[in-house]
Amino acid sequence: MRTYRELFRTPEFTPFFAAVAVQTAAQTATGLALGTLVFARTGSPLLSALAMFGPSLAQMAGALTLLSAADRLPPRAALTALALLSAGAACVQAAPGLPLWAAFAVLLVVGAIASPGGGVRYGLLNEIVPREGFLLGRSVLNMTGGAMQICGFAVGGALVAVFSARGTLLIGAALYVVAAVVTRLGLTARPPRATGRPSVRETRRTNALLWSSAPRRYVFLALWVPNGLVVGCESLYVAYAPGHAGLLFAGGALGMLAGDALVGRFVAARTTGPEWRARLGAPLRLLLAAPYLLFALRPGLPLALAVVVLASVGFAASLLLQERLLALTPQELSGQALGLSSSGMLAMQGVGAAVAGGIAQLTSPATGMAAVAGLSVAVTLALAPGLRTPVDADGGRLLGANGSPRASRTPRTEETT
C-alpha cells in the first residue's frame, strides 16, 4: 500500500479517519480555551501551560495501571466511551465559578482514564489497514491532526474572542459527541485483540516485557523525551505572545503537516528500505528542537513563526520511530506497545510543559523555550547510538516479547515500508 487512494479505498478507514479528525479538532479547541481561561484568571505561565498539557501527566499513571485495556476492550465501544467522557469533562470545565483545583482535578482524572485510548486507536488502525500500510495510514492521521490543529487553533482563537473561553469549551464538547457518533455508526464491532480482563497486574507484566528489550527501550525513549520537551516550548506560546498564540500554534501544526506528508507519502513510497529511513530519522529528530534555541534572542513574531514552522517538520521523526517499534514488537503486543508509546509521549509532554513553565516562571517565556530546546537536543544526541542497531532480517517481527528471536519461520520477502 503506497498511495492515499489505496488507503481510503480500505473498508472502514474513512469513518475512522473522520472520527479522529473531529476529535482532534475538539481537543485543540478545548485545550486553547482552557489555557486562555486559566491564564486570564491567574496570569501564570506555569498554570496556563499545565492547563493545556497537564492532563498528559496523568497518562503515565494510566499507562502503569490501565494500559492492558488497549488490547482487551472492544475497540469501537472503548473509543466511543472515551469521546463521550471527554465531552462531559469539557462541559464541567465550562461551568461558571468552577474552582481552579476542580478544573485541574477533572483534567487529571480524564487524562488517566483516557490513557489506553492511543493503544486502542492505533491498534485498531493496524487491524483496518494491512501492516505494510501502517506507516502511510499513521502519517495520514498525523497530517489530519496537523490540519485540524491549524483550523482548530485559528478557529478556536476566533471562537474564544466571539463566544468566550467557556463558550468554546461547550463547542468542543459538541465536537466530541460528533466523534462518538461517527465512531459508533461508522466502525464495525470487533472483539478485543487479546483475551482476559484488563488489570493492573497484566498492564505491568506486559509493560515489563516491552521494556525488557534494549532496542525497544531506545525507541520508547526517543519517542517520549525529545518530543515532550519540545511540546514544553509550545506550552509557552500563550505566555510568549498572548495575542498571537493561536497563530504560533497554527504555524506549528502547518510544519507538522508538511513533515508528515514528506515522510508518509514520499519517503515511505520512494526509499529502498528501512535503513535509509533510519538515517533520515536522526536529522529529523535534531530539527525538532534546534530551531527553538533562537528563542534565546527573543525574536519578533515573524521570525518566531518561521522558527516554529521549521522545527515542527521534525515531528515526522515519530513516524519512523513508530514503524521501528512495530518492527521490534510481536503482533499480540502491538496494541499495548503503541499505547505505551502514546501515553509516554503525552506524559512527557506534560513534564515538558511543567519544566518549561517552571523555568519561564523564574526567568521568562523565551528563556524557558530555549532551555528545554537545549535539553531536547542533548537527549537526542545521547540516544542516537542505540537507534542505529539494525532489526533482524524479518524486520524484527520474529522477536519475542523479551526482544529475543522466536522460533524461526519462513521469512517474508516483501519490503517493509
C-alpha positions as CSV (number, residue, x, y, z in Angstrom):
1,M,0.0,0.0,0.0
2,R,1.7,3.1,-1.3
3,T,-0.9,5.7,-2.2
4,Y,-3.6,7.7,-0.5
5,R,-6.2,6.3,-2.9
6,E,-5.4,2.8,-1.9
7,L,-5.6,3.8,1.7
8,F,-9.0,5.5,1.5
9,R,-10.4,2.5,-0.5
10,T,-9.7,0.3,2.5
11,P,-13.0,-0.5,4.2
12,E,-13.7,1.5,7.4
13,F,-10.6,3.7,7.1
14,T,-12.8,6.8,6.0
15,P,-15.0,6.8,9.1
16,F,-12.0,6.0,11.3
17,F,-10.2,9.0,9.7
18,A,-13.3,11.2,10.2
19,A,-13.7,10.4,13.9
20,V,-10.0,11.0,14.6
21,A,-10.2,14.4,12.7
22,V,-13.2,15.6,14.6
23,Q,-11.8,14.5,18.0
24,T,-8.5,16.3,17.2
25,A,-10.5,19.5,16.5
26,A,-12.3,19.1,19.8
27,Q,-9.1,18.6,21.7
28,T,-7.5,21.6,20.0
29,A,-10.4,24.0,20.7
30,T,-10.9,22.9,24.3
31,G,-7.2,23.0,25.1
32,L,-6.7,26.5,23.8
33,A,-9.9,27.7,25.5
34,L,-8.9,26.2,28.9
35,G,-5.3,27.6,28.6
36,T,-6.7,31.0,27.8
37,L,-9.2,30.8,30.7
38,V,-6.6,29.8,33.2
39,F,-4.1,32.4,32.1
40,A,-6.8,35.1,32.3
41,R,-7.6,34.1,35.8
42,T,-4.1,33.6,37.2
43,G,-1.6,35.4,34.9
44,S,0.6,32.4,35.4
45,P,2.6,30.8,32.5
46,L,3.1,27.6,34.5
47,L,-0.6,27.1,35.3
48,S,-1.6,28.1,31.7
49,A,0.9,25.5,30.3
50,L,-0.4,22.8,32.7
51,A,-4.0,23.6,31.8
52,M,-3.2,22.8,28.2
53,F,-0.8,19.9,28.6
54,G,-1.1,18.9,32.2
55,P,-3.6,16.1,31.5
56,S,-0.8,14.4,29.7
57,L,1.0,13.9,33.1
58,A,-1.9,11.7,34.1
59,Q,-1.2,9.5,31.1
60,M,1.8,8.0,32.9
61,A,-0.4,6.9,35.9
62,G,-2.8,5.3,33.4
63,A,0.0,3.7,31.4
64,L,1.1,1.9,34.6
65,T,-2.3,0.7,35.6
66,L,-4.9,0.7,32.8
67,L,-2.9,0.1,29.6
68,S,-3.7,-3.6,29.3
69,A,-7.2,-2.4,28.3
70,A,-5.8,-1.3,24.9
71,D,-5.9,-4.9,23.7
72,R,-8.6,-6.3,26.0
73,L,-11.6,-4.0,25.2
74,P,-13.8,-3.9,22.1
75,P,-12.2,-1.0,20.1
76,R,-15.4,0.6,18.9
77,A,-17.1,0.7,22.3
78,A,-13.9,1.9,24.0
79,L,-13.3,4.8,21.6
80,T,-17.0,5.9,21.7
81,A,-17.0,5.9,25.5
82,L,-13.7,7.9,25.7
83,A,-15.1,10.6,23.3
84,L,-18.2,10.9,25.4
85,L,-16.2,11.1,28.6
86,S,-14.1,14.0,27.1
87,A,-17.4,15.8,26.1
88,G,-18.6,15.6,29.7
89,A,-15.3,16.9,31.1
90,A,-15.4,19.9,28.7
91,C,-18.9,20.7,29.9
92,V,-17.8,20.5,33.6
93,Q,-14.8,22.8,32.9
94,A,-17.1,25.3,31.2
95,A,-19.2,25.7,34.4
96,P,-19.1,29.3,35.8
97,G,-17.4,29.5,39.2
98,L,-15.7,26.2,38.9
99,P,-12.7,26.3,41.3
100,L,-9.3,26.1,39.7
101,W,-8.4,23.0,41.7
102,A,-11.6,21.2,40.5
103,A,-10.8,22.1,36.8
104,F,-7.3,20.5,37.2
105,A,-8.8,17.5,39.0
106,V,-11.1,16.9,36.1
107,L,-8.2,17.1,33.7
108,L,-6.1,14.6,35.6
109,V,-8.9,12.1,36.0
110,V,-9.8,12.2,32.3
111,G,-6.2,12.0,31.3
112,A,-5.7,8.9,33.4
113,I,-8.8,7.2,32.1
114,A,-8.0,8.1,28.5
115,S,-4.5,6.6,28.6
116,P,-5.5,3.4,26.8
117,G,-7.1,5.4,24.0
118,G,-3.9,5.7,21.9
119,G,-3.3,2.0,22.0
120,V,-6.9,1.2,21.2
121,R,-7.0,3.7,18.3
122,Y,-3.7,2.8,16.7
123,G,-4.1,-0.9,17.4
124,L,-7.4,-0.6,15.5
125,L,-5.6,1.1,12.6
126,N,-3.2,-1.8,12.5
127,E,-6.3,-4.0,12.0
128,I,-8.1,-1.8,9.5
129,V,-5.1,-1.4,7.1
130,P,-2.5,-4.1,6.1
131,R,0.6,-4.0,8.3
132,E,2.7,-2.7,5.5
133,G,0.3,0.2,5.2
134,F,0.6,1.3,8.8
135,L,3.2,4.0,8.2
136,L,1.1,5.6,5.4
137,G,-2.1,5.4,7.5
138,R,-0.4,6.8,10.6
139,S,1.1,9.6,8.5
140,V,-2.4,10.5,7.2
141,L,-3.7,10.6,10.7
142,N,-0.8,12.9,11.8
143,M,-1.4,15.1,8.8
144,T,-5.1,15.2,9.7
145,G,-4.1,16.2,13.2
146,G,-1.9,19.0,11.8
147,A,-4.6,20.2,9.5
148,M,-7.2,20.1,12.2
149,Q,-4.9,21.9,14.6
150,I,-4.3,24.6,12.1
151,C,-8.1,25.0,11.7
152,G,-8.7,24.4,15.4
153,F,-6.3,26.9,16.7
154,A,-7.3,29.5,14.2
155,V,-11.0,29.0,14.6
156,G,-10.5,28.3,18.3
157,G,-8.9,31.7,18.8
158,A,-11.8,33.3,16.9
159,L,-14.3,31.4,19.0
160,V,-12.7,32.4,22.2
161,A,-12.9,36.1,21.0
162,V,-16.5,35.8,20.0
163,F,-18.1,33.3,22.4
164,S,-15.6,33.4,25.3
165,A,-13.4,30.6,26.6
166,R,-16.4,28.9,28.3
167,G,-18.4,29.0,25.1
168,T,-15.6,27.5,23.2
169,L,-15.4,24.6,25.7
170,L,-19.0,23.8,25.1
171,I,-18.4,23.9,21.3
172,G,-15.6,21.5,21.8
173,A,-17.9,19.2,23.9
174,A,-20.3,19.1,21.0
175,L,-17.4,18.1,18.6
176,Y,-16.5,15.2,21.0
177,V,-20.1,14.0,20.8
178,V,-19.9,14.1,16.9
179,A,-16.7,12.0,17.1
180,A,-18.5,9.5,19.3
181,V,-21.4,9.2,16.9
182,V,-19.1,8.7,13.9
183,T,-17.2,6.0,15.7
184,R,-20.3,4.2,16.8
185,L,-22.1,4.3,13.4
186,G,-19.1,4.1,11.1
187,L,-17.0,1.2,12.5
188,T,-17.7,-2.4,12.8
189,A,-17.8,-4.0,16.2
190,R,-14.7,-6.0,16.7
191,P,-13.7,-8.3,19.6
192,P,-10.7,-7.4,21.8
193,R,-7.3,-8.3,20.3
194,A,-6.3,-10.2,23.4
195,T,-8.2,-12.4,25.9
196,G,-8.6,-11.8,29.6
197,R,-9.6,-8.9,31.6
198,P,-7.7,-5.6,31.8
199,S,-5.9,-5.4,35.1
200,V,-3.1,-3.5,36.8
201,R,-1.1,-6.7,37.1
202,E,-1.4,-7.5,33.4
203,T,-0.6,-3.9,32.5
204,R,2.6,-4.0,34.5
205,R,3.6,-7.5,33.3
206,T,3.3,-6.6,29.6
207,N,4.9,-3.2,30.1
208,A,7.9,-5.0,31.7
209,L,8.1,-7.4,28.7
210,L,8.0,-4.5,26.3
211,W,10.7,-2.6,28.2
212,S,12.9,-5.7,28.6
213,S,14.2,-5.3,25.0
214,A,17.1,-2.7,24.7
215,P,16.2,-1.8,21.1
216,R,12.6,-1.1,22.1
217,R,13.8,0.9,25.1
218,Y,15.7,3.3,22.9
219,V,12.7,3.7,20.6
220,F,10.4,4.4,23.5
221,L,12.8,7.0,25.0
222,A,13.3,8.7,21.6
223,L,9.5,8.9,21.1
224,W,8.9,10.3,24.6
225,V,11.6,12.7,25.8
226,P,12.8,14.9,22.9
227,N,9.2,15.3,21.7
228,G,7.9,16.1,25.2
229,L,10.5,18.7,25.8
230,V,9.6,20.5,22.5
231,V,5.9,20.4,23.5
232,G,7.2,22.3,26.6
233,C,8.2,25.0,24.2
234,E,4.7,25.0,22.6
235,S,3.1,25.3,26.0
236,L,4.6,28.7,26.4
237,Y,3.2,30.2,23.3
238,V,0.3,31.8,25.2
239,A,2.8,33.4,27.7
240,Y,5.3,34.4,24.9
241,A,2.7,36.0,22.6
242,P,-0.7,36.3,24.4
243,G,-2.4,38.0,21.5
244,H,-0.9,35.7,18.8
245,A,-0.7,32.3,20.4
246,G,-3.2,30.8,18.0
247,L,-1.0,31.9,15.1
248,L,2.0,30.2,16.6
249,F,0.1,27.0,17.3
250,A,-1.3,27.0,13.7
251,G,2.3,27.5,12.4
252,G,3.4,24.5,14.4
253,A,0.6,22.4,13.0
254,L,1.5,23.5,9.5
255,G,5.1,22.4,9.9
256,M,3.9,19.1,11.3
257,L,1.6,18.6,8.4
258,A,4.5,19.2,5.9
259,G,6.8,16.8,7.7
260,D,4.2,14.1,7.9
261,A,3.4,14.5,4.2
262,L,7.1,14.2,3.3
263,V,7.7,11.1,5.4
264,G,4.4,9.3,5.0
265,R,3.8,9.8,1.3
266,F,7.2,10.3,-0.4
267,V,9.8,8.7,2.0
268,A,7.8,5.6,2.6
269,A,6.9,5.1,-1.1
270,R,10.2,6.1,-2.7
271,T,13.0,4.8,-0.5
272,T,14.6,1.4,-0.8
273,G,14.3,0.2,2.8
274,P,14.2,0.9,6.5
275,E,17.9,1.5,6.6
276,W,17.6,4.7,4.6
277,R,14.7,5.8,6.7
278,A,16.7,5.2,9.9
279,R,19.4,7.5,8.5
280,L,16.8,10.2,7.8
281,G,15.4,9.9,11.4
282,A,18.4,11.4,13.1
283,P,18.4,14.8,11.3
284,L,14.6,15.0,11.7
285,R,15.0,14.5,15.5
286,L,17.5,17.3,15.7
287,L,15.4,19.6,13.5
288,L,12.6,19.2,16.0
289,A,14.4,21.1,18.8
290,A,17.4,23.0,17.4
291,P,15.5,26.0,15.8
292,Y,13.9,26.8,19.2
293,L,17.3,27.7,20.5
294,L,16.8,31.0,18.6
295,F,14.1,32.0,21.2
296,A,17.0,32.9,23.5
297,L,17.3,36.0,21.3
298,R,13.6,36.8,21.9
299,P,12.6,37.0,18.2
300,G,9.7,39.1,17.0
301,L,6.5,37.4,15.8
302,P,7.5,36.8,12.1
303,L,10.8,35.1,13.0
304,A,9.2,33.2,15.9
305,L,6.6,31.9,13.5
306,A,9.2,30.8,11.0
307,V,11.2,29.0,13.7
308,V,8.0,27.2,14.9
309,V,7.1,26.1,11.4
310,L,10.6,24.8,10.6
311,A,11.0,22.9,13.9
312,S,7.6,21.3,13.7
313,V,8.7,19.5,10.5
314,G,10.8,17.4,12.8
315,F,7.8,15.8,14.5
316,A,7.7,13.5,11.5
317,A,10.6,11.6,13.1
318,S,7.9,9.9,15.3
319,L,6.5,8.1,12.2
320,L,9.8,6.4,11.6
321,L,10.2,5.5,15.2
322,Q,6.7,4.0,15.4
323,E,7.5,1.9,12.3
324,R,10.6,0.7,14.0
325,L,8.7,0.0,17.2
326,L,6.2,-2.2,15.3
327,A,9.1,-4.0,13.6
328,L,10.5,-4.8,17.0
329,T,7.2,-5.9,18.6
330,P,5.2,-9.1,18.3
331,Q,1.7,-8.7,16.8
332,E,0.0,-9.8,20.1
333,L,1.6,-6.9,22.0
334,S,1.3,-4.2,19.3
335,G,-1.7,-2.5,20.9
336,Q,-0.1,-2.1,24.2
337,A,3.2,-1.1,22.7
338,L,1.5,1.6,20.7
339,G,-0.5,2.6,23.7
340,L,2.7,2.8,25.8
341,S,4.4,4.9,23.2
342,S,1.4,7.2,23.0
343,S,0.9,7.5,26.8
344,G,4.6,8.0,27.3
345,M,4.7,10.8,24.7
346,L,1.7,12.5,26.3
347,A,3.1,12.1,29.8
348,M,6.4,13.6,28.7
349,Q,4.6,16.5,27.1
350,G,3.1,17.2,30.5
351,V,6.6,17.0,32.0
352,G,7.9,19.3,29.3
353,A,5.2,21.8,29.9
354,A,5.8,21.7,33.6
355,V,9.6,22.1,33.2
356,A,9.3,24.9,30.6
357,G,6.6,26.6,32.6
358,G,8.7,26.5,35.8
359,I,11.7,27.9,34.0
360,A,9.5,30.6,32.5
361,Q,8.1,31.4,35.9
362,L,11.6,32.1,37.2
363,T,13.0,33.8,34.1
364,S,10.9,34.5,31.0
365,P,8.9,32.5,28.4
366,A,11.7,33.0,25.8
367,T,14.3,31.6,28.2
368,G,12.1,28.7,29.1
369,M,11.7,27.7,25.5
370,A,15.4,27.9,24.7
371,A,16.3,25.9,27.8
372,V,14.0,23.0,27.1
373,A,15.0,23.0,23.4
374,G,18.7,22.6,24.5
375,L,17.7,19.7,26.7
376,S,15.9,18.1,23.8
377,V,18.9,18.3,21.6
378,A,21.1,16.8,24.3
379,V,18.8,13.8,24.8
380,T,18.5,13.2,21.0
381,L,22.3,13.1,20.7
382,A,22.6,10.8,23.7
383,L,20.1,8.3,22.3
384,A,21.4,8.3,18.7
385,P,23.9,5.3,19.1
386,G,21.1,3.0,20.4
387,L,18.9,3.8,17.4
388,R,21.5,2.6,14.9
389,T,21.1,-1.1,15.8
390,P,19.5,-2.9,12.8
391,V,16.5,-5.1,13.3
392,D,16.6,-8.6,12.1
393,A,16.1,-9.8,8.5
394,D,12.4,-10.1,9.1
395,G,12.0,-6.5,10.2
396,G,12.1,-7.6,13.8
397,R,8.8,-9.4,13.6
398,L,10.3,-12.7,14.8
399,L,11.4,-11.1,18.1
400,G,9.6,-12.4,21.1
401,A,8.2,-10.2,23.9
402,N,11.6,-10.0,25.6
403,G,13.4,-9.0,22.4
404,S,15.0,-12.3,21.7
405,P,14.4,-14.3,18.5
406,R,11.4,-16.7,18.4
407,A,11.4,-20.0,16.7
408,S,12.2,-19.4,13.0
409,R,9.7,-19.4,10.2
410,T,9.9,-18.7,6.5
411,P,11.0,-15.0,6.3
412,R,8.8,-12.5,4.4
413,T,10.3,-11.4,1.2
414,E,8.4,-8.2,0.6
415,E,9.9,-4.8,1.6
416,T,8.8,-3.4,4.9
417,T,7.6,0.2,4.4
